[in-house]
Amino acid sequence: MSRITQRFAELEAAGRSGLVAFVTGGDPDLETSRRIIAALPEAGADIIEIGVPFSDPMADGPTIQEANLRALDAGAHLPAILGLVRQFRAQDDRTPIVLMGYFNPILAFGVEPFVTEARAAGVDGLIVVDLPPEEDSELRLPARRAGLDFVRLATPTSDEKRLTHILDGASGFLYYVSIAGITGTRAVPVAAVRRALAAIRRQSDLPVAVGFGVKGPEDAAALAGSADAVVVGSALVGAVKAALAEGRDAAAAVAERVSALAAALRQERRA
């Protein structure tokens, strides 16, 4: 059983939704990023999603775009992100880690070397936002052979036929994009998300994590009764930027946000 599958089984047994905490790897620098990632499990993150910095993150809003630039300026290329995962695994062998990013850095690295090194470093799953199901076999199949889950995305525009195609080959969990657009720019339409999750569950038993518009504890709590997990990214990445502007410790600022979100989720039982 993979770490991701095990964690969702634990969440189901506990009767609660999980928290997937997204941070951009290497933001604002590699050492601070290492400290941020290390603090996430104790703060309440059930799964860690690490963004691989890329110069053209088309699916991300301004907050994460800026984080990508900060990380790239600090030298956070793909091998450095794998190094962060290895450092994390030296202290934590239970918390699932998913890398989120774009295909170009992986292609430049080499698909087979990447999946081999990612697995050896302790990565559990991949989200590659610019590879649609029709085009992802070049990475998905080597990833699965290496023992990595391949997390696909569904959106509000994914009809039943499209959803069947998306689910065929997905593993670990399904990432439901709650809004049509880029990350962190609009509020979550909770009622519409609940209807979409019901439709997904009529087709699949795969856990579903909801993200792209969760800004704080209130949004997380509103989704807790329906989603298997809630993904929070821009709010955490924004905490890094705010901490830098205020001269505060970025790792502590992110941990505070995660703690508040985790507390909100634990107060709401799964339906």
N, C-alpha and C positions, 0 to 999 in steps of 0.2 A: 504494500500500500504506500503510495507516495505521501510526502508530507502534506501536500495540498488536500488530498482525499482524506487523510487522517484528521487534519484540522477541521474540515467541514463535518466529519462524523462527530467530532468532539462538540462542535457548536450545536449540532442537531440534538445530541444527547443532553446538552445543557439548556436547550429550548430558547436559544437566543441567536440573534444575527451577529455576524462577525464584522470586524473593522479591518478593511484593507487600507493601510496607510501608504500613500504615494509620496515619495520625495525624489527630487532630481539628483542622481548620483554626481558627486563632486561639487555640489553647490553648498556653500559659496567657495569652498576649497576642499581638497581631498581629506585633510585631517578633520575639519569640522564635520564634513559629511560622514566620515567614519563614526564620529561620536553621536551624530544624529541617529544613524541607523542602529547603532548599538543600544540606544536608549528606547527605541520604539517598543520592543516587546514588554518591558517592565511598565511602560506608560499605558499599555493596553491594546497595542496593535496585534491582531491575530494573524495577519499576513502582511508582508512588506512588499511593496511594488516599487522598484527602483527604475527611474527613468534614465535611459542611456542618452547622454547629451548628443544633440544633432543640430546642425546649422540651420535646418529648415523644417522645424517641427510643425507641420501644417495643421495637425488636428488639435493643437494646443493654443489656448488663449494667451494674452499678454503676460500674465504672471509666470506661467511656465516657460514661455519663450524667453523671458528675461533670465530665468534660472538656467536655461540651457546656455545662454551666452556667458553668464558668470562662470559656469562649470567649464566650458570650453576654454575660456580665458585662463582658468586655473590649471589647465592641462588634463582635464578629465576625459580622456579618450576611452574607447571600449576596453582595452587591456587594463586600464586603471580601474574601471568599474568592476571587472572580474576580480581585481585585487581587493576591492572593498568587500566583495562577497566572501572571499577567502578569509579575510580578517574577521568578518562577522562569524563565520562558521567555526572559528577557533574558540568562540565562547558560547555559541548557541547552535545546537544541532537539531532543533525541533521546529523553529519558526519557519514557515514556508517563505521563499523568496521568488518573486516573479520579476523578470526584466521586461520593461516596456520600452518600445522604441520604434525605429524605422529601419527598413531593410538595408539601406545603403551602407551604414557602418558594418553590418554583418557581412554583406557581400564583399566589401573591401578587405575584411578580416579573413574571409574564406568560410563558407558554410560549414564544411566538415570540421575544420579546426575549431570553429566557434562552438558548435554544439558539444564537441568533446571537452573543450576547456571550460565551458559553462557548467557542464555536469560535474566535472572534477572540482570546480570551485565551490559548488554547493547550490547552484541555481536549480529551482524546481520547475519553473514554467516560463513561457515566453508569450508576450503580447506584441504583435508587429502590426501597427495600425494601418500601414499603407500596402498590405498584402491581402487582397480579397481572396475568398476561398478558391476562386478559379485560378489564382496565380500563386498559391502558397505552398504547393507540394514540394517545390525546390528546397524549402526550409522545413516545412511541417514533417515530412517523412524522415529526414535525417534526425530531426529533433526527437521524434517519437522513438526511433531506434536507439538514441542515446539515453532514453529514459526521461525526457523532458515533456511536461504537459504543454499542449499548444492551445492557448486560450483564444477563442474567437470572440468577435464583437457583433452584437445585434443592436439595431437602432429602432426608433419609432417608425421608420419607413420600411422595416423588414416585414413583409407580408408572410402568410403561412407557407407559401411555396419557397420563398427566399429563406425563411427560418429553417425549413427542413434541410436545405443545402448548407446553411451555416453550421447547424448542429452535427452534420455528418463529417466527422473528423475532429471535432472539438473535444478537448479533454481538460480535466482539472476543474474548471468552472466556465460558465458563459458570462461575459462582461456585457451587461445591458447599458447602452449609452442612453441616458434618460432624456436628452435634449438633442434636437437636430442643430448641430453647430459645433463650435469649438469649446474646449474645457473652460469651466469657471466663469461663464459669462451670463448665464440665465438661471432662474430658479427651477427647481425640480417640480414638474407637474405630477404630484403624488398620485392622484386618482388615475391618470392615464398610465402611469408606471404600473400600478396595481393590476390594471386590466391587461397590460402587456405581459406581466409576469404570469398571470393566470393562463394566457394563451401559450406561453413558452412551456409551462408545466404540463399542458395537455400533450405536448410532443416529446418531452425529455425529463429525465430525473436528474440531469446535471445541475449542480448548484448554480445559482444566479447571483452575481454581484452587480449592484447598481452604482453608477458613477457619472461624472461629468457635470453635475450641478449641485452637489452636496456641499453647502457652505459652512454649516455649523451643527451644533448638537440638536437643534430643532428639526432640521432636515433629516438628520440621521435617525432621530427617534420616530419621525413620521414614516420612514421606510422600514423600520425595524420589524414590524409585524408581517411584512410581505417578502422582503429580500433576504436571501441567505447571508448576504454580506453587503456592506455599504462601503464604497470607495471614496476616500477623501484625498484630494490632491492639491488643488489650487489654494485651499485654505491653509494647508501646511507649508506649502512653498511660499505663500505670502507671509507666513510667520517668520520665515528666514529673512526675507527682505526687510520686514519691519524691525526685526531684531538688529540687523546691521545698521539701519538708519538711527536706531535708538542707542546703539552702543551696548546692547544686551547680548547675552550668550545665546546663539542661535539654536544650539542643541536643547537648551533648557526651554526656550520658547516653543519649539516644536513639541517637546514632551508635554508641556502644559496643554497645548491644543489637543493632542492625542488623548490625554487623560480625560478631558472634558467630553470628548466625543465617545470614548469607551464607556464612560459613566452613563451617558444618555442611552446608549444601546443596551446596557445591562438592565436599565429600568424598564425596558419594553420587552415583553415576552413574545416569542414567535407565535403566530396564529396557528 
